[in-house]
Amino acid sequence: MAPVYRIAVIQLHIEPMQHESNFTKACSFIRSAASEGCNLAVLPEYHLDGWKPDDPNFRTQRADYKKYLSAYCSLAKELKICIVPGTALEKDGEDLANVAHFISSNGEVLSSYKKKNLWHPERPHLVSSGHTAHEAFDTPIGKVGMLICWDLAFPEAFRELIAGGAQIIIIPTFWTHADCSPEGLVYNSRAETLFLESTLISRTFENTCAVVFANAGGPVGRTNPGTYCGLSQVAVPFIGSLGKMGEEEGMSVVDLDMQILEEAEKNYKVREDMGREGWHYDYTLDRGGNKSNL
């Protein structure tokens, strides 16, 4: 029998530049997730400060990330729960990077990922991971890969992680309706919702994987329609969205039965094809002579 993992996606309403209150609220949600027996809790991108690059404190507050990362490690160990605490801005030489960490239930950071595909407004302020390979890693809930927000738009990122054996892809996100241009909104005021709903499910079928998607949400009872996308969920093949949320802040707890991924692979044989000698696209996964380990 394949294992079943209980996962909490936390759709936090992020108060800009209010890192202490955002952290306190995030910890409260994580404690609730642990009380419900969750194996993993995931927070959104920029969950401590939001995205305010023109704020004079935007660059200086990144110095706090080590303090908060350490606190999340202690919380994970105390509650015996794995945590992906969204993302934080971290120093990268003289630059800033947007980084996600996977913290194990024993409080150890198992892996870190620096956002590769920066959204257009991020590029003047942050550096990308460039040509560094996407890497899957072992966790208490199996083989995992991490992406961040706009990485979702690139199938190549998923393929690299799947070639490394990832079964669950975790994606902290800060994605709103404002990410669509005024011209695009004329065609469809909910274009970003359509983008997310279509792409999340497609990626699970294309890769016989699960996607844990944690987006930011609006304030409860005060969210203006057409601002926050929300839609935090766990997506899987065959079924689609599990525990999909609306636009407001909250938490969704989902039981992920890993058997569904095994059945999807039996049916679609994506990984089998990728691992076959002479696979048509094997050149796309050649990193300095390191081929897929499928």
URLINZI-V800730 format. One record per residue. N is the residue number from 1. RES is the residue in three letters. BURIAL is + if it has 16 or more other C-alpha atoms within 10 Angstrom, else -. Layout:
N_RES_BURIAL / N_RES_BURIAL
This chain:
1_MET_- / 2_ALA_- / 3_PRO_- / 4_VAL_- / 5_TYR_+ / 6_ARG_+ / 7_ILE_+ / 8_ALA_+ / 9_VAL_+ / 10_ILE_+ / 11_GLN_+ / 12_LEU_+ / 13_HIS_+ / 14_ILE_+ / 15_GLU_+ / 16_PRO_+ / 17_MET_+ / 18_GLN_- / 19_HIS_+ / 20_GLU_- / 21_SER_- / 22_ASN_+ / 23_PHE_+ / 24_THR_- / 25_LYS_- / 26_ALA_+ / 27_CYS_+ / 28_SER_- / 29_PHE_+ / 30_ILE_+ / 31_ARG_+ / 32_SER_- / 33_ALA_+ / 34_ALA_+ / 35_SER_- / 36_GLU_- / 37_GLY_+ / 38_CYS_+ / 39_ASN_+ / 40_LEU_+ / 41_ALA_+ / 42_VAL_+ / 43_LEU_+ / 44_PRO_+ / 45_GLU_+ / 46_TYR_+ / 47_HIS_+ / 48_LEU_+ / 49_ASP_+ / 50_GLY_+ / 51_TRP_+ / 52_LYS_- / 53_PRO_- / 54_ASP_- / 55_ASP_- / 56_PRO_- / 57_ASN_- / 58_PHE_+ / 59_ARG_+ / 60_THR_- / 61_GLN_+ / 62_ARG_+ / 63_ALA_- / 64_ASP_- / 65_TYR_+ / 66_LYS_- / 67_LYS_- / 68_TYR_+ / 69_LEU_+ / 70_SER_- / 71_ALA_- / 72_TYR_+ / 73_CYS_+ / 74_SER_+ / 75_LEU_+ / 76_ALA_+ / 77_LYS_+ / 78_GLU_- / 79_LEU_+ / 80_LYS_+ / 81_ILE_+ / 82_CYS_+ / 83_ILE_+ / 84_VAL_+ / 85_PRO_+ / 86_GLY_+ / 87_THR_+ / 88_ALA_+ / 89_LEU_+ / 90_GLU_+ / 91_LYS_+ / 92_ASP_- / 93_GLY_- / 94_GLU_- / 95_ASP_- / 96_LEU_+ / 97_ALA_+ / 98_ASN_+ / 99_VAL_+ / 100_ALA_+ / 101_HIS_+ / 102_PHE_+ / 103_ILE_+ / 104_SER_+ / 105_SER_+ / 106_ASN_+ / 107_GLY_+ / 108_GLU_+ / 109_VAL_+ / 110_LEU_- / 111_SER_+ / 112_SER_+ / 113_TYR_+ / 114_LYS_+ / 115_LYS_+ / 116_LYS_+ / 117_ASN_+ / 118_LEU_+ / 119_TRP_- / 120_HIS_- / 121_PRO_- / 122_GLU_- / 123_ARG_- / 124_PRO_- / 125_HIS_- / 126_LEU_+ / 127_VAL_+ / 128_SER_+ / 129_SER_+ / 130_GLY_- / 131_HIS_- / 132_THR_- / 133_ALA_- / 134_HIS_+ / 135_GLU_+ / 136_ALA_+ / 137_PHE_+ / 138_ASP_- / 139_THR_+ / 140_PRO_- / 141_ILE_+ / 142_GLY_- / 143_LYS_+ / 144_VAL_+ / 145_GLY_+ / 146_MET_+ / 147_LEU_+ / 148_ILE_+ / 149_CYS_+ / 150_TRP_+ / 151_ASP_+ / 152_LEU_+ / 153_ALA_- / 154_PHE_- / 155_PRO_- / 156_GLU_- / 157_ALA_+ / 158_PHE_+ / 159_ARG_+ / 160_GLU_+ / 161_LEU_+ / 162_ILE_+ / 163_ALA_+ / 164_GLY_+ / 165_GLY_+ / 166_ALA_+ / 167_GLN_+ / 168_ILE_+ / 169_ILE_+ / 170_ILE_+ / 171_ILE_+ / 172_PRO_+ / 173_THR_+ / 174_PHE_+ / 175_TRP_+ / 176_THR_+ / 177_HIS_+ / 178_ALA_- / 179_ASP_+ / 180_CYS_+ / 181_SER_- / 182_PRO_- / 183_GLU_- / 184_GLY_- / 185_LEU_- / 186_VAL_- / 187_TYR_- / 188_ASN_- / 189_SER_+ / 190_ARG_+ / 191_ALA_+ / 192_GLU_+ / 193_THR_+ / 194_LEU_- / 195_PHE_- / 196_LEU_+ / 197_GLU_+ / 198_SER_- / 199_THR_- / 200_LEU_+ / 201_ILE_+ / 202_SER_+ / 203_ARG_+ / 204_THR_+ / 205_PHE_+ / 206_GLU_+ / 207_ASN_+ / 208_THR_+ / 209_CYS_+ / 210_ALA_+ / 211_VAL_+ / 212_VAL_+ / 213_PHE_+ / 214_ALA_+ / 215_ASN_+ / 216_ALA_+ / 217_GLY_+ / 218_GLY_+ / 219_PRO_+ / 220_VAL_- / 221_GLY_- / 222_ARG_- / 223_THR_- / 224_ASN_- / 225_PRO_- / 226_GLY_- / 227_THR_+ / 228_TYR_+ / 229_CYS_+ / 230_GLY_+ / 231_LEU_+ / 232_SER_+ / 233_GLN_+ / 234_VAL_+ / 235_ALA_+ / 236_VAL_+ / 237_PRO_+ / 238_PHE_- / 239_ILE_- / 240_GLY_+ / 241_SER_+ / 242_LEU_+ / 243_GLY_+ / 244_LYS_+ / 245_MET_+ / 246_GLY_+ / 247_GLU_+ / 248_GLU_+ / 249_GLU_+ / 250_GLY_+ / 251_MET_+ / 252_SER_+ / 253_VAL_+ / 254_VAL_+ / 255_ASP_- / 256_LEU_+ / 257_ASP_+ / 258_MET_+ / 259_GLN_- / 260_ILE_+ / 261_LEU_+ / 262_GLU_- / 263_GLU_- / 264_ALA_+ / 265_GLU_+ / 266_LYS_- / 267_ASN_- / 268_TYR_- / 269_LYS_+ / 270_VAL_+ / 271_ARG_+ / 272_GLU_- / 273_ASP_- / 274_MET_+ / 275_GLY_+ / 276_ARG_- / 277_GLU_- / 278_GLY_- / 279_TRP_- / 280_HIS_- / 281_TYR_- / 282_ASP_- / 283_TYR_- / 284_THR_- / 285_LEU_+ / 286_ASP_- / 287_ARG_- / 288_GLY_- / 289_GLY_- / 290_ASN_- / 291_LYS_+ / 292_SER_+ / 293_ASN_- / 294_LEU_-
